[in-house]
């Protein structure tokens, strides 16, 4: 809910239309549902998963970039302070402030 509210405030109602699913248990959906989803239970676990996602584009299986920040669609450059090309990323610390 905090993420949806943040998107509404910063990007407007039009951005929420892209996330609308209108299901019984939720009005909006930010991420694709997956049977393999996991709860990010603590800071260390979250950081581990974020590092995994950032480094995934550099794996030999994909070979999409030499460094995580070089992959255009990764949030690695955002977290390294290089900006957000698409204007969509919200830092995890901002979400923590909303939920406090």
Secondary structure as GFF3:
##gff-version 3
##sequence-region A 1 100
A	DSSP	alpha_helix	2	11	.	.	.	ID=ss1
A	DSSP	alpha_helix	13	17	.	.	.	ID=ss2
A	DSSP	alpha_helix	43	56	.	.	.	ID=ss3
A	DSSP	three_ten_helix	68	70	.	.	.	ID=ss4
A	DSSP	alpha_helix	76	79	.	.	.	ID=ss5
A	DSSP	alpha_helix	92	99	.	.	.	ID=ss6
###
